[in-house]
Amino acid sequence: MDHYGILSLAPAFIALVLAFVTRNALISILIGVFVGVVITGENIIMGFSSIMQSALGNPDFIWVIAIEVFIGILVALFQKSGAIYAFSNMVGKRNLKQRGAQIMAWLLGIFIFFSDYFSPLYVGTVMRNITDKAKVSREKLAFICDSTSAPVCTLIPFSAWGIYMAGLLVGIGVFTDATIAQAAVVKMVPYNFYGIASVILVGCIASGIIPDFGPMAKAEKRAREEGKVLAEGAHPLLSSELEKIQPNEGTKPNLILHFFMPALIIICITIGTYIAWGSAKTLEAFIVAVMYLFILMLFQRMGTLTELVDTAIEGIKSVMNAMLILALAYCINNISKDLGTANFVIEVTEKWISPGIIIVAAFLVCAFISFFTGTSWGTYAIMTPICVPLAFSVTGGEANAIVYATIAAVMGGGCFGDHCSPLSDTTILSSLAAGADHIDHVKTQMFYACCSAIVACIGYLIIGFSFS
């Protein structure tokens, strides 16, 4: 296979180490990209320019950035309408304590099941003032946001994640068309142990059934006893633009029209387009929701046309920091492809894969690749055509529990690595929305994510050896 050996891991490894040491994700990833360019032997300037054009000038990145732009606008309009303040005040009357505020954030994250991008931004923005008042650390809020975004999406067959996986399965083994492949995604859900364990673990920790442990316990103790929702010296990944947006004097928001309706529009369009055409139109759903809220606020005189346009621009500015980090994450992912990072990992691991451990091996390899590249979807594209045919070879071409569990392991492993990585888009957005220090969020969440991963590995070992 074409790779640069152990050097193929260098860009991502250096970026990760620097991110933890310097606590500056943007500079750390940028250095990682430059290291990758040097390894390829290209001129640094020309090579960096080429990487940017290839990584950022493709439909996938443009789609992701477009969604983030419209999410930023939508959140800004929420702020301008006063809906977020109204919701916070309504909840504030109940005088929620730590446990109640965390459970509400968990349930709200599950409710926004249709987008791993909108979920953390919506939940974090809405719940931040509520959890601050309840003395819940920003690290904990970011963890709840992150753990109810991608893990939930991996459990929904008609989410963009499920549809994407179905597309990758078409033509592999007995999955001869999109309908059969989509049915396979439905059947893999009970075997997605990582997604299930992640969502349940958040609920158990939020409700106090499982006490906090690791770095999160220290963060929660600090918030509870000292009232400090952020650690000393923390650099919250929070834009000041949203804080400046205030509703006009005399504005009276309607929680149904201004707060819940946009989310329902997105849900209905996402599910409706999936049922009608077999493809969920997520970006289009956000565009319609923004248009609805913009026109509604204009007709209700919640702002002039100029004011609302300015608000939309501020909303775009509010996610700019996250978009810059995401853009560099795409660049380092692209350079990792050029260096053959995935090929190197596969070559090293394929020698010890056996029928009994094929499922857990798929989970661990996918986790490793997605952690170092910061992308679960890229990992799926690489590993699905490798792992699923291997599973079919073990079952003699039959689609049974081994095959469905392998699909779930690929999906869960990619999600786990993505979940832990500071290069991940959803991890970045969770830090942004919660107003948490990005590296503190990664450090505190990693312990919980590893617990869910251990549960998943045990489950996959049981299935693997039961059928081997």
Buried (B, 14 or more C-beta within 10 A) or exposed (E): EEBBEEBBBBBBBBBBEBBEEEBBBBBBBBBBBBBBBBBBEBEEEEBBEBBBEBBBEEEEBEEBBEBBBBBBBBBBBBBBBBBBBBBBEEBBEEEBEBEBBBBBBBEBBBBBBBBBBBBBBBBBBBBBBBBBBBBBBBBBBBBBBBBBBBBBBBBBBBBBBBBBBBBBBBEBBEBEEBEBBBBBBEBBBEBBBBBBBBBBBBBEBBEEEBEBEBBBEBBBEBBBEEEBBBBEEBBBBBBEBBEEBEBBEEBEBBEEBBBBBBBEBBBBBBBEBBEEEEEBBBBBBBBBBBEBBBEBBBEBEBBEEEBBEBBBBBBBBBBBBBBBBBBBBBBBBBBBBBBBBBBBBBEBBEEEBEBBBBBBBBBBBBBBBBBBBBBBBBBBBBBBEBBBBBBBEBBEEEBBBBBBBBBBBBBBBBBBBBBBBBBBBBBBBBBBBBBBBBBBBBBBBBBBBBBBBEBBBEBBBBBBEEBE
